[in-house]
Amino acid sequence: MNNTKWTEIFKEFYYGVECADDENLSRMPIQWTTKSTNGYVYSDSTWTHFGIGSEEFKEIEWLKIDLTPINREIVLAILKKIHVPGEVFDNCVYVYGYRTDVDYIK
């Protein structure tokens, strides 16, 4: 996946997800994990450290975002809008950097 797509994901989640159900929430904590091509796994919920530089994006094998009943609809809508390759499961969604055998998130 190219740097533009990773940057779009970062911006959407870092700058705050607006919650339609509660106008007082400017940010929704969304737990995420990345695995780099060298096997390093990193988890956070603030998005502050996601893809710090463009070199970091080249190393992302996958991004896993935990889905909850509260964030599921919002997370999937964002990823559909950005049009990224991945898989959706009951409790998480994976966005892939290098896999070509998966469909885009629908």
N, CA, C and O of each residue as an XYZ file, in Angstrom:
424
protein
N       0.859     -1.164      0.000
C       0.000      0.000      0.000
C       0.903      1.223      0.000
O       1.974      1.200      0.607
N       0.494      2.276     -0.662
C       1.367      3.443     -0.766
C       1.273      4.364      0.453
O       0.360      4.248      1.270
N       2.231      5.272      0.554
C       2.292      6.194      1.692
C       1.052      7.070      1.804
O       0.642      7.424      2.909
N       0.453      7.420      0.675
C      -0.731      8.273      0.701
C      -1.860      7.625      1.474
O      -2.528      8.284      2.270
N      -2.080      6.346      1.250
C      -3.152      5.635      1.958
C      -2.866      5.536      3.452
O      -3.759      5.747      4.272
N      -1.615      5.213      3.813
C      -1.258      5.149      5.234
C      -1.428      6.524      5.882
O      -1.891      6.624      7.019
N      -1.055      7.576      5.164
C      -1.195      8.937      5.692
C      -2.664      9.281      5.897
O      -3.020      9.907      6.896
N      -3.515      8.880      4.967
C      -4.951      9.127      5.118
C      -5.497      8.429      6.363
O      -6.278      9.014      7.113
N      -5.090      7.188      6.582
C      -5.525      6.467      7.784
C      -5.071      7.219      9.024
O      -5.862      7.452      9.938
N      -3.798      7.597      9.058
C      -3.260      8.324     10.210
C      -4.059      9.598     10.471
O      -4.476      9.842     11.603
N      -4.272     10.397      9.457
C      -4.969     11.676      9.642
C      -6.390     11.480     10.144
O      -6.842     12.200     11.034
N      -7.089     10.518      9.583
C      -8.473     10.269     10.012
C      -8.554      9.905     11.492
O      -9.422     10.394     12.215
N      -7.643      9.044     11.933
C      -7.715      8.584     13.316
C      -6.970      9.489     14.290
O      -7.388      9.613     15.441
N      -5.889     10.121     13.869
C      -5.119     10.978     14.773
C      -5.854     12.276     15.083
O      -5.923     12.692     16.240
N      -6.393     12.905     14.073
C      -7.019     14.205     14.285
C      -8.396     14.121     14.900
O      -9.038     15.144     15.137
N      -8.852     12.916     15.161
C     -10.091     12.762     15.907
C     -11.228     12.243     15.081
O     -11.512     12.734     13.989
N     -11.867     11.248     15.619
C     -13.048     10.679     14.993
C     -14.242     11.330     15.660
O     -14.400     11.244     16.878
N     -15.071     11.969     14.885
C     -16.265     12.595     15.434
C     -17.296     11.522     15.730
O     -17.567     10.660     14.895
N     -17.858     11.578     16.902
C     -18.841     10.578     17.310
C     -20.232     11.167     17.189
O     -20.567     12.116     17.897
N     -21.031     10.627     16.319
C     -22.371     11.152     16.080
C     -23.265     11.015     17.312
O     -24.144     11.848     17.535
N     -23.046      9.974     18.108
C     -23.923      9.727     19.254
C     -23.642     10.624     20.454
O     -24.496     10.772     21.328
N     -22.472     11.217     20.505
C     -22.107     12.019     21.666
C     -21.248     13.182     21.211
O     -20.060     13.005     20.939
N     -21.828     14.369     21.125
C     -21.106     15.531     20.629
C     -19.974     15.946     21.564
O     -19.087     16.691     21.147
N     -19.976     15.491     22.807
C     -18.910     15.828     23.750
C     -17.624     15.064     23.473
O     -16.565     15.443     23.973
N     -17.695     14.010     22.698
C     -16.505     13.223     22.385
C     -15.876     13.755     21.108
O     -16.457     13.633     20.029
N     -14.698     14.343     21.222
C     -14.012     14.801     20.018
C     -13.061     13.727     19.519
O     -12.664     13.728     18.353
N     -12.696     12.809     20.410
C     -11.843     11.686     20.026
C     -12.391     10.412     20.652
O     -12.920     10.416     21.764
N     -12.252      9.357     19.930
C     -12.677      8.052     20.420
C     -11.428      7.189     20.504
O     -10.773      6.973     19.484
N     -11.073      6.688     21.683
C      -9.895      5.818     21.761
C     -10.121      4.542     20.957
O     -11.069      3.795     21.200
N      -9.241      4.312     20.007
C      -9.346      3.146     19.151
C      -8.012      2.414     19.200
O      -6.997      2.917     18.718
N      -8.025      1.234     19.779
C      -6.800      0.448     19.936
C      -6.348     -0.098     18.592
O      -7.145     -0.641     17.828
N      -5.065      0.053     18.315
C      -4.511     -0.463     17.074
C      -3.179     -1.135     17.332
O      -2.514     -0.866     18.333
N      -2.797     -2.009     16.422
C      -1.527     -2.729     16.488
C      -0.962     -2.785     15.077
O      -1.699     -2.986     14.111
N       0.347     -2.608     14.963
C       0.992     -2.807     13.664
C       2.040     -3.894     13.794
O       2.605     -4.120     14.865
N       2.284     -4.554     12.686
C       3.397     -5.493     12.597
C       4.259     -5.023     11.439
O       3.770     -4.812     10.329
N       5.544     -4.862     11.711
C       6.452     -4.414     10.668
C       6.989     -5.603      9.882
O       6.858     -6.754     10.298
N       7.586     -5.305      8.750
C       8.132     -6.360      7.901
C       9.282     -7.095      8.577
O       9.640     -8.196      8.159
N       9.869     -6.497      9.622
C      10.938     -7.184     10.343
C      10.417     -7.921     11.581
O      11.204     -8.421     12.385
N       9.071     -7.987     11.733
C       8.474     -8.755     12.815
C       8.149     -7.979     14.076
O       7.549     -8.533     14.996
N       8.531     -6.706     14.146
C       8.258     -5.895     15.338
C       6.765     -5.591     15.425
O       6.158     -5.165     14.443
N       6.169     -5.809     16.607
C       4.755     -5.542     16.835
C       4.641     -4.386     17.814
O       5.290     -4.378     18.859
N       3.803     -3.400     17.464
C       3.616     -2.217     18.300
C       2.126     -1.961     18.465
O       1.372     -2.022     17.494
N       1.689     -1.670     19.709
C       0.280     -1.375     20.002
C       0.150     -0.029     20.687
O       1.036      0.395     21.430
N      -0.970      0.640     20.427
C      -1.246      1.938     21.047
C      -2.723      2.237     20.858
O      -3.435      1.486     20.189
N      -3.179      3.325     21.442
C      -4.555      3.757     21.203
C      -4.634      5.246     20.926
O      -5.727      5.791     20.771
N      -3.487      5.910     20.861
C      -3.514      7.357     20.671
C      -3.263      7.796     19.235
O      -3.586      8.931     18.886
N      -2.709      6.956     18.409
C      -2.336      7.234     17.020
C      -1.184      8.213     16.913
O      -0.780      8.555     15.802
N      -0.638      8.681     18.039
C       0.471      9.628     18.012
C       1.698      9.037     17.346
O       2.411      9.743     16.633
N       1.958      7.764     17.561
C       3.174      7.144     17.046
C       2.970      6.357     15.762
O       3.890      5.683     15.299
N       1.790      6.431     15.185
C       1.525      5.662     13.970
C       2.212      6.315     12.774
O       1.933      7.467     12.443
N       3.105      5.579     12.135
C       3.758      6.070     10.924
C       4.424      7.409     11.079
O       4.107      8.345     10.345
N       5.340      7.526     12.017
C       5.975      8.805     12.337
C       6.618      9.446     11.120
O       6.534     10.666     10.972
N       7.243      8.699     10.261
C       7.824      9.244      9.039
C       7.464      8.358      7.866
O       7.016      7.227      8.056
N       7.650      8.850      6.676
C       7.268      8.061      5.507
C       8.054      6.755      5.428
O       7.562      5.773      4.873
N       9.265      6.732      5.975
C      10.033      5.490      6.003
C       9.324      4.427      6.836
O       9.401      3.237      6.531
N       8.633      4.862      7.888
C       7.912      3.924      8.751
C       6.809      3.207      7.983
O       6.582      2.017      8.203
N       6.127      3.902      7.093
C       5.033      3.296      6.345
C       5.518      2.138      5.487
O       4.806      1.145      5.338
N       6.694      2.242      4.929
C       7.225      1.181      4.071
C       7.432     -0.115      4.837
O       7.490     -1.192      4.243
N       7.543     -0.011      6.143
C       7.812     -1.180      6.971
C       6.552     -1.840      7.522
O       6.646     -2.891      8.157
N       5.371     -1.253      7.295
C       4.149     -1.810      7.868
C       3.667     -3.004      7.038
O       3.326     -2.872      5.862
N       3.651     -4.174      7.689
C       3.113     -5.368      7.042
C       1.591     -5.361      7.141
O       0.886     -5.611      6.163
N       1.096     -5.065      8.362
C      -0.336     -4.933      8.564
C      -0.647     -4.015      9.736
O       0.171     -3.811     10.633
N      -1.845     -3.475      9.698
C      -2.410     -2.679     10.776
C      -3.673     -3.396     11.217
O      -4.545     -3.698     10.403
N      -3.766     -3.667     12.518
C      -4.971     -4.292     13.082
C      -5.652     -3.244     13.945
O      -5.025     -2.650     14.821
N      -6.931     -3.019     13.698
C      -7.708     -2.084     14.510
C      -8.776     -2.889     15.235
O      -9.559     -3.610     14.617
N      -8.794     -2.753     16.563
C      -9.799     -3.461     17.361
C     -11.161     -2.828     17.137
O     -11.298     -1.605     17.164
N     -12.161     -3.658     16.918
C     -13.528     -3.191     16.719
C     -14.346     -3.461     17.967
O     -14.279     -4.544     18.548
N     -15.114     -2.468     18.370
C     -16.030     -2.587     19.499
C     -17.423     -2.216     18.999
O     -17.558     -1.662     17.908
N     -18.457     -2.513     19.779
C     -19.799     -2.091     19.357
C     -19.895     -0.573     19.164
O     -20.707     -0.104     18.366
N     -19.082      0.188     19.878
C     -19.126      1.651     19.781
C     -18.389      2.162     18.548
O     -18.864      3.096     17.902
N     -17.248      1.579     18.206
C     -16.441      2.147     17.121
C     -16.579      1.436     15.776
O     -16.136      1.966     14.757
N     -17.169      0.273     15.752
C     -17.190     -0.572     14.551
C     -17.673      0.178     13.306
O     -16.974      0.199     12.293
N     -18.829      0.778     13.368
C     -19.412      1.447     12.208
C     -18.522      2.598     11.724
O     -18.335      2.778     10.520
N     -17.982      3.363     12.651
C     -17.140      4.506     12.298
C     -15.829      4.053     11.662
O     -15.422      4.583     10.628
N     -15.172      3.074     12.277
C     -13.893      2.577     11.760
C     -14.070      2.016     10.355
O     -13.298      2.342      9.454
N     -15.067      1.186     10.166
C     -15.273      0.577      8.848
C     -15.650      1.617      7.798
O     -15.232      1.502      6.646
N     -16.426      2.622      8.169
C     -16.789      3.681      7.220
C     -15.546      4.450      6.764
O     -15.418      4.787      5.587
N     -14.645      4.722      7.689
C     -13.410      5.431      7.347
C     -12.562      4.593      6.402
O     -12.072      5.097      5.391
N     -12.387      3.322      6.723
C     -11.546      2.460      5.893
C     -12.165      2.219      4.516
O     -11.441      2.096      3.528
N     -13.484      2.150      4.441
C     -14.153      2.020      3.140
C     -13.925      3.271      2.305
O     -13.658      3.191      1.106
N     -14.032      4.423      2.949
C     -13.845      5.697      2.251
C     -12.426      5.817      1.694
O     -12.236      6.282      0.570
N     -11.441      5.403      2.471
C     -10.043      5.480      2.040
C      -9.743      4.417      0.991
O      -8.818      4.579      0.195
N     -10.515      3.328      0.979
C     -10.390      2.252     -0.004
C      -9.055      1.516      0.160
O      -8.127      1.673     -0.633
N      -9.003      0.707      1.223
C      -7.775     -0.020      1.550
C      -8.005     -1.527      1.530
O      -9.120     -1.988      1.776
N      -6.957     -2.299      1.239
C      -7.083     -3.755      1.240
C      -7.093     -4.292      2.673
O      -6.294     -3.873      3.509
N      -7.996     -5.213      2.938
C      -8.027     -5.760      4.285
C      -9.102     -6.795      4.484
O      -9.802     -7.190      3.552
N      -9.215     -7.228      5.735
C     -10.201     -8.230      6.133
C     -10.892     -7.765      7.401
O     -10.256     -7.225      8.306
N     -12.201     -7.978      7.460
C     -12.994     -7.599      8.627
C     -13.410     -8.861      9.361
O     -13.936     -9.801      8.765
N     -13.166     -8.866     10.661
C     -13.570     -9.966     11.536
C     -14.529     -9.410     12.589
O     -14.801     -8.210     12.603
N     -15.038    -10.266     13.463
C     -15.987     -9.817     14.480
C     -15.412     -8.745     15.400
O     -16.086     -7.761     15.708
N     -14.164     -8.933     15.839
C     -13.609     -8.024     16.846
C     -12.435     -7.176     16.354
O     -11.829     -6.447     17.140
N     -12.108     -7.263     15.057
C     -11.000     -6.464     14.541
C     -11.053     -6.386     13.023
O     -11.783     -7.125     12.363
N     -10.259     -5.472     12.492
C     -10.089     -5.347     11.053
C      -8.594     -5.255     10.785
O      -7.869     -4.569     11.506
N      -8.138     -5.941      9.755
C      -6.743     -5.881      9.339
C      -6.652     -5.097      8.040
O      -7.417     -5.332      7.105
N      -5.709     -4.162      7.992
C      -5.377     -3.433      6.769
C      -3.977     -3.897      6.396
O      -3.067     -3.875      7.225
N      -3.808     -4.320      5.140
C      -2.546     -4.914      4.734
C      -1.713     -3.966      3.876
O      -2.225     -3.246      3.018
N      -0.426     -3.996      4.140
C       0.495     -3.178      3.369
C       0.970     -3.846      2.103
O       1.209     -3.173      1.100
N       1.113     -5.165      2.129
C       1.744     -5.863      1.011
C       0.941     -7.007      0.418
O       1.282     -7.483     -0.665
N      -0.099     -7.463      1.071
C      -0.861     -8.602      0.544
C      -1.664     -8.179     -0.677
O      -2.263     -7.105     -0.703
N      -1.665     -9.021     -1.659
C      -2.419     -8.725     -2.873
C      -3.554     -9.731     -3.085
O      -4.289     -9.659     -4.069
N      -3.679    -10.657     -2.154
C      -4.697    -11.701     -2.312
C      -5.963    -11.427     -1.507
O      -6.762    -12.338     -1.286
N      -6.155    -10.187     -1.067
C      -7.354     -9.820     -0.312
C      -8.079     -8.686     -1.030
O      -7.473     -7.912     -1.772
N      -9.389     -8.604     -0.795
C     -10.183     -7.543     -1.371
C     -10.060     -6.262     -0.555
O      -9.516     -6.250      0.550
N     -10.576     -5.201     -1.128
C     -10.656     -3.950     -0.386
C     -11.796     -4.054      0.616
O     -12.763     -4.783      0.393
N     -11.682     -3.326      1.719
C     -12.702     -3.366      2.763
C     -13.992     -2.781      2.207
O     -14.003     -1.687      1.643
N     -15.082     -3.528      2.377
C     -16.386     -3.112      1.839
C     -17.368     -2.870      2.940
O     -18.516     -2.513      2.676
